[in-house]
Amino acid sequence: MAEKSEFIEKIKKNLQVGAKIDFKNAGTRELHKALAEACMEEIIPLWNETSKRREEGRRAFYLSAEFLMGRAVYNNLYCLGKLDEAKEVLSENGADINAFEEIEDAALGNGGLGRLAACFLDSAAAHDIALDGYGIRYRYGLFKQSIRGGFQCEEADKWLDGDNDPWGLRCERDAVKIEFADQTVMAVPYDTPIIGYGKKAVNTLRLWQAEPINEFSFEDFDRQDYMKASEEAIRARAISDVLYPNDNYEEGRRLRLKQQYFFSAASLKDIIRKHKRKYGNDFSNFSKLYTIQLNDTHPTVAIPELIRIFMFEEGMHFEDAFKIACETFNYTNHTVMGEALEKWDIKLFKSVLPTIYEIIGLIDRHLRDFVKSKGREDILPKIEIIDGSRIHMARMAVYCTSFTNGVAALHTEILKKDVFKEWYELFPERFQNKTNGITQRRWLGLCNPELSALVTEKLGSGIWATELGELKRLEWFADEQATLDAFNAIKYEKKKQLCDYIEKHEGIKLNPDFIFDVQVKRLHEYKRQLMNAFSIVDIYFALKEGRLTDFTPTAFIFGAKAAPAYRRAKGIIKYINEIAKLVNNDPDTKDKLAVVFVQNYNVSYAEKIIPAADISEQISTAGLEASGTGNMKFMLNGAVTLGTLDGANIEIAEEAGEQNEYIFGATADEINAIKASYNPKKIFMENKRINRVVSTLVDGTFNDGDTGMFYDLFKSLIDGFSWHKPDNYFILKDFESYMEAKLRANREYRDRRAFAKKCWMNIANAGKFSSDRTVKEYANELWKL
């Protein structure tokens, strides 16, 4: 009780000092700030102690353009063991901890890439692994999404409004100057504590904010050139304003390049500053003390930047600088799609970073000499870093690092056999697989306390919070009716909670007795949300015509953001919302079908949706999804996977047993075998069922508001465009197999205990997919910690 009363007094004191207000009159933001400050006061000693310890041994740094951390307050309270205490304290003083849901998420990511980075930091802190993160403190995150008239609309996500980040400490003393060809800015760091579960350690996420050297020009203002007076500040802040600015035009591409160099260069300056503080100008042990993980190609520009620093600022020869860089960096690849492997136009690159281009030229020459020495000039056109007009960042990442890893077994094999085939022939020892993982603390303990309590009861302890492999013992209860009934009761409760949340935020009333079939993820054509939409139309037609008589009522729940410039992805959102308008208002089907596209899907929404899901849609074209992490979150919360043999779906089915999933569709090998001869127009013309469904894009069934979006989708499937073949993601190929698996899952759901057993077996076999396991593999096998 003494500790609890002390916690209350700290919050009250912070309210008085910071806001001059008492507990009962404090608003949500004031309470959040006071509570965060009380927590920060408690962790600062451990944070300082952890930082000091880290200076004594080898350590790893994680460079990522995205860190999708989610709302910090609940997670930090959970890791500190103070969540229940905080609930009591607030309740006793007339406040509700759920009010903190008004506090905006830090949307500093767009999906799996950023969420993976967040999970890795959480796991490293939980297991006292020396890993700190570096990224960008985006002022407006990605964007805040709303749906108006069925269309996605974007607005600035003002997550920093109203002093909304009490967890981030500004460290102005560590600010560094970053120079581009046409401007110079300051990179100012904000440090966020990553609190290890059980308070073993507090690691650091350092995010850089771009600020001007000179805030304001009085000279221009006095000349009444008011815009020019603030021009330097506007141009500087633009660098850290928004995640992934639209790169359809050159200015957007220039800004993206500046973002990547900005945080990479600032992070390296920071690491070198820390090194010199202890070792002076001796860099002979640099790669023995530090390892840097590049999370995809965005921070790859760090490689030539480190070489530049060593050469131009520390006086090293290129060969020595190159050797240290190769020993220091590692590269995680997240895509097999050629268009997503970053390439820069040389003219643009030189106009922004001329010196860095010269360094890349030296690297390219080094590669050419190396290839010649091996007698492999034949492969040079496929691996050259500079190919005449472009710079290939992924190729540089493979050449200038110690290790390249994929993020699922299939993905890594595709890298070795296809995407980086020639590189694998040269450096087979560099390639590793590190299947992705998720933190069970947020994705079970925090978001599903009811299920985590049942798991703890069955295991006899909460050991799963740090040793997820212990879930395997849950298999002992897979045939115990009381356990399956308890699981079903929890699932129903989570569905009711989600229904209330969706009704409040979307104005749509769902029935918790329905199956909840969920597809929530970034909107991209290869993830095939369009195929899911087609399936709903197919079911709708069958129900209307009486052809489908044994259908279990189902709510299809979507959540996704489309990149603002991605027209076809935005067309798919509109199409799904048109379907929702039809089926939700048809008296013949509304008691059997419901469709909802939630607005502004983010980490906090995921924490509500995932525990309530019965079926997890993981339906990307085989061979294109590197791994996926959403599939793992659904598995851990007891949903079955309706999916292709793609990414980590393969390993999920291996772990839980394919009989406990609903697998369909062509494999990656089968897709590759038919690519050259695939004729979707023939399928469309000959298959009446597919013809009817796909034709709803253009036959007047649905209205795209005269935008032409639906015609573009239709054309992409049937005729294709100059830059890609028709049905590039094989929707028509997989559709009937998909429908068979989907309707089979729908039928089998009616045996509630049998279906619950499938779900329970998923939970029991989710242990492999903890990010704790993944980070330990990185630490032992790549980082050599």
FENWO-V823296 format. One record per helix or strand of 3 or more residues. SS is the DSSP state (H for helix, E for strand). FROM is the first residue (numbers start at 0). TO is the last residue. Records with the same first field share a line. If there is no record, write none. Layout:
SS=FROM-TO  FROM-TO
//
This chain:
H=1-18  22-24  27-53  71-79  82-91  96-101  111-125  217-221  225-228  230-237  249-278  285-288  297-312  317-327  337-339  345-351  353-372  376-382  392-398  408-418  420-425  427-429  439-445  448-458  462-464  467-476  480-505  524-526  528-543  566-584  602-611  629-635  648-655  657-659  667-673  679-685  687-694  708-717  730-747  751-763  766-768  770-781
E=58-62  130-135  143-147  150-154  167-178  183-194  201-211  289-294  328-331  342-344  389-391  403-405  430-432  514-519  553-558  592-597  614-617  639-642
//
